[in-house]
Amino acid sequence: MSMGRIAGVTAAETRERLLRAAAEVFAERGYDGTRVADIAAAAGVSNGALYAHYGSKAELLVAALRVHGRRLLAGLFADDPDRSITDLLLAIGRWLPRRRDPSRFLIVEALVAARRDTDVAGPTRAYVGERADWLAELVRLGQAEGELDPALSPDALAHFCLLLAMGSALITPDLHAVDDAEWTALLTRLATALAPAAPKGTPR
């Protein structure tokens, strides 16, 4: 049997098992309170098998963040692959106050740990940068399709979206809840403000 493999389980399945276990253990114990051995045990693999796939606890944390983030986005696109960029951003915004996904716990742990652990800071900075780049590209696409004002800075709007997303991971419904209809109405008003300005003399 090759290093890092479990009998009857592919390498991809082993990685999936490790990422799922990491999300659960980090959520329960926090980054600082979690040992590599805890994740390996929860995944049913040896420490050696874990290190065959991930070089450190920090790498595993960010890898778990990435995979959960991709699943969320894939689900949103699968629901309606032809939706507009504005509708996609609104869908993400409406979901934020109700988020229950594992990435909520993971991003909080990553942000906190990054402030005092250089091993976490680099991968977390890279992850946040990837999210910002993806959002900025969405904004540029929306601008090219005439949905968003071309005068807006894609990077600034991406930063604003990141602040909302990261904040929603910290301000959970048990701390402060918001009415869904009221939240949707606010987001819709913001989306209207981000649309291209109508030519002078044209009623909006």
ZALUM-62884 format. One record per residue: x, y, z of N, C-alpha, C, O, CB in turn. Coordinates in steps of 0.1 Angstrom, whole numbers, plus 5000, padded with zeros to 4 digits. Glycine has a CB too. Layout:
XYZXYZXYZXYZXYZ
...
This chain:
500949885000500050005000500950125000501850135008499050005012
500650224991501450344991501250435002500150425009501150424978
502150525005502150615017500850705016500650765005503350695017
500150715026498950795027497750735021496650805020499250925019
497750605017496550545012495950455022496650385030496950464999
494650445022493950345030493450235021493050265010492750415038
493550115025493049995017491650025012490750045020493149865025
491450014999490150024993489650164992488550184987489149945001
490550264995490150404994491150474985492350464987490050475008
490650554976491550634967492150744974491750784985490750674954
493250804968493850924974492951034975492951114985495150964965
492051054964491051164965490051144976489751244982490351174951
489651024978488750994989489351015003488751065012488150854988
490650985004491351015016491451165019491251205030492750945016
491751235009491851385010490451435014490351525023492351454997
489451385008488051435011487751395026487151485033487051365002
488151285030487851245044488651335054488051375064488351095046
489851365050490651455059490051595059490051655070492051465054
489651645048489051785048487751785056487551885063488851825033
486951685055485651685062485951675077485351745085484851565058
486951585081487251575095487851705100487551745111488251465097
488751775092489351895096488252005099488352075109490351945086
487352015090486252115092485452085105485152185113485252115080
485251965108484451925120485251955133484752005143484051785120
486551915133487351925145487752075147487752115159488651845143
488052145137488352285139487152365144487352445153488852355125
485952325139484752395144484552365159484052445166483552345136
484852245163484552195177485652245186485352295197484552045177
486952245182488052275192488752405189489552445197488952155192
488552465177489352575173490652535168491152425170489552675185
491352625161492552595155493652565165494352465164493052715146
493752655175494852635185494652505193495552445198494952755194
493352475195493052355204493052225196492752115202491752375210
493352225183493352105175494752065172495652145169492552135162
494951935174496251875170496051795157494951755153496751775181
497151785150497151705137496551565140495851505133498551695131
496951505152496551375156495051365157494451265155497251325168
494451475162492951485164492251465150491251395149492551615171
492751535140492151535127492351395120491451345115492751645117
493551345122493851215116492951105123492451025116495351175119
492751115136491951015143490451035138489750935136491951035158
489951155137488651175132488351125118487251085114488251325133
489451135110489351085096489650935095489350875084490351165087
490050875105490350735105491650695098491750595092489250655099
492650795098493950765091495050785101494850845112494050855079
496250745097497450775106497950915104497550975094498550665103
498750955113499451085111500251095099500251195092500251125124
500950985096501750975084500850985071501251055061502450845083
499650925071498750945060498351085058498251135047497550855061
498051155069497651295068498851375062498651455053497351355082
500051355067501151435062501551405047502251475041502451415071
501151285043501351255029500551335019500851355008501051105026
499451395025498551475017498651625020498451715011497051435018
498851655033498951795037500151815046500451735055497651835044
500951925043502251935050502151995064503051975072503052035042
500952055067500852115081499352135084498452115076501652245081
499152165097497852195101497252315094496152325091497752215117
498152415093497752535086497352515071496352565067498852645086
498052435064497752395051496352325050495552355041498852305044
496152235060494852165060493752255063492652245057494952055071
493952355071492852455074492452535062491252545059493352555085
493452585054493152665042492552575031491752615024494352735038
493052445030492552355020491052325023490252315014493352225020
490752315036489352285039488452405036487352395031489152255054
489052525038488352655035488052655020486952685015489152775039
489052625012488852634997487852534992486952574984490252604990
487852414997486952314991485452344995484552324987487252174996
485252395007483952435011483452555004482252565000483852455026
484352655001483952764994483552734979482552784974485052864993
484352644973483952594960482652524959481952544949485052504954
482352454969481052374969479852474970478852454963480952284981
480052584978478952684979478752744965477652754961479352784989
479852794959479652854946479152764935478352804927481052914941
479552644935479052544926477552524927476852514918479852404927
477152524940475752504943474952624938473852604932475452484957
475452744939474752864935474652864919473552904914475452984940
475652824913475652824898474752704893474052724883477052804892
474752594900473952484896472452514897471652474889474252354904
472052594907470652634909470152704897468952684893470452714922
470952794891470552874880471752924872472253034875469652994884
472252834863473552874856473452994847474453054843473952754848
472253044844472053154835471753284842471453384836470953124825
471853284856471453404863472453514860473653484857471353374878
471953634862472853744860473853764871473653704882472053874858
474853844869475853864879475253934891475553894903477053944874
474354024889473754094900472854004908472854004920472854214894
472153914901471353814908472253714916471853674927470453734899
473353684911474253594918474753664931474753594941475453554909
475153784930475653854941474553874952474753864964476253994937
473353894947472153914956471953774963471553774975470953954948
472053664956471753534962472753504973472453454983471853424951
474053544970475053524980474753614992474953565004476453554975
474453734990474153835001472953785009472953805021473853964995
471853735003470753685010471053575019470453555030469553655001
471953485015472353365022473253405034473153325044473053275013
473953505034474953535044474453535058475053475067475653665041
473353605061472853605075472453475081472353455093471753705077
472153375072471653245076472653135074472353025076470453205068
473853175071474953075067475152975079475253015090476253145064
475152855075475452745085476552655080476852545086474152665087
477252695069478152605063479452595072479752685079478552645049
480252485070481452475078482452585075483252615084482152345075
482452645064483452755061483252875070484252945072483352795046
482052885076481952995085482852985097483553075101480453005090
482952865103483852835114485252845109486152895116483552705120
485552785098486852775093487452915090488652945094486952695080
486753005084487353135082487553215094488553285095486353225072
486653205104486953265117488253215123489053295128485753245127
488353085124489553025129490853065122491853095128489552865129
490753075108491853115100492253265103493453295104491553095085
491253345103491553495105492153515119493053595121490253575104
491653445129492153465143493553415144494453475149491253395153
493753285139495053225140496153305132497253305135494953075135
495753365120496653435112497253555119498353595115495953475099
496653605129497153725136498353685145499153775148496053785144
498453565148499553525157500453405153501353375159499053495171
500053355141500753235136501153255122500353265113499953105138
502453275119502953305106502653185096502553215084504453335106
502553065101502252955093500852965087500652915076502452825101
499953025094498653045090498453175082497653175073497653045102
499253275085499053405079499253405064498453455057500053505085
500253335059500553335045499453265037498853325028501853265042
499053135041497953075033496653145034495853145025497852925039
496353205046495153275048495053395039494053425032494853315062
496153475038496253585030496053545015495353615007497653655031
496653435011496453384997495053344995494453374984497353264995
494353285004492953245003492053365001491253374992492553165015
492253465010491453585009491753664996490753714990491753685021
492953664992493253724979492553654967492153714958494753714977
492553524968491753444957490353484957489753504947491953294960
489753494969488353534970488053674964487153694957487753524984
489053764968488853904963489053904948488253974941489953994970
489953834942490153834928488953774921488553824910491453744924
488353664926487153604920486053704920485353714910486753474928
485853774931484753874932484953994923484054034916484553924947
486254034922486554144913486254104899485854194891487954194915
486553984895486353934881484853934879484453964868486953794879
484053894889482553894887482154034884481254054876481953834900
482654134892482254274890482654314876481854374869482954364900
483854284871484254324858483254264847482954324837485654284855
482854134849481954074840480654144840480054164830481753924844
480154184852478854254854478954394847478054434841478554274868
480154454848480354584841480354564826479754644818481654644845
480954464821481054434807479654404801479354434789482054324804
478854344809477454304805476454414807475254404805477054184811
476954534812476054644815475154644827474254714828475154664803
475454554836474754534849475254624860474454674868474754394853
476554654860477154734870477854854864478354844853478154644878
477854964872478355084867479855064864480655024873478155194878
480355094852481755084849482655174856483855154857481955104834
482055284863482855374870483355314884484155374891482155504872
482655204888482955144901484355074900484655014890481855054905
485055084911486255004912485954854915485354834926487255064923
486354764907486054624909486754574922486154494930486554534898
487954624925488654584937487954644950487854574960490154634937
487454764949486754824961485454744963485154724975486454974958
484754714953483454644955483754504960482954454968482654644941
484754444955485154304959485454314974485154224982486354254951
486154414978486554434992485254455001485254395012487454554994
484354524996483054545003482354415005481854385016482154644996
482354334994481654204995482454105005481754035012481654134981
483754115005484554035015484154075029484053985038486054055012
484054205031483754255045482454195049482254155061483754405046
481454195040480154145044480253995047479653945057479154165032
480953925038481053775040481853745053481353655061481853715028
482953805055483753775068482953825080482953755090485053845067
482253935079481453985090480353885094479953865105480854115088
479753825083478553735086479053605093478253545100477953695073
480353575091480853455099481053485113480953395122482253415093
481153615117481353655131480053695138479753655149482353775132
479153765130477853805136476853705132476153715122477453955131
476753595139475853485136474453515141474253605149476353355143
473453445136472053475139471753465154470853535159471053375132
472453385162472253385176472753505183472353535194472953255182
473653585177474153705182473253825178472853915186475553735178
472853825165471953925160471353885147471953855137472754065158
469953865148469253825136468653935129468454045135468153725141
468353915116467754025108466653955100466753845095468754095098
465554025098464453975090464853955076465454045070463154075091
464453845070464853805057464353915046465153955038464453665053
463153945048462554045038463254175039463454245029461054055041
463454225051464154355053465554345047466054445041464154395068
466254235050467654225045467654225029468554285023468254095050
466754145024466654145009466354275003466854314993465554035005
465454355010465054485005466254575005466454654996463954545013
467054565015468354655016469254615005469854704998468954635030
469554485003470454434993469954484979470754524970470654284993
468654474977468154514964468354664961468654704950466654474963
468154744972468354884971469854914967470154994959468054954984
470754834974472154854971472554814957473254884950473054774981
471954704952472154654938471654764928472354784918471454524936
470554824931470054934922471055054922471255104911468654984927
471655084933472655194934473855154926474655244922472955224948
474155024924475454984917475254974902476154954895475854854923
473954994898473654984883474255104876474455214882472154964881
474455094863474955214855473955324856472755304857475155174841
474555444857473655564858472855584845473455564834474455694860
471655614846470755634834471255764827471555864834469255644838
471155774814471455894807470656014811469455984815471355874792
471156134811470356244816469056254808469056244795471256374815
468056284815466756294809465956164807464856164802466856364795
466656054811465955924809465355884823466155884833466955814805
464055854824463455824836463955684841464155594833461955814835
464255664854464755544859463555464865463855354870465755564870
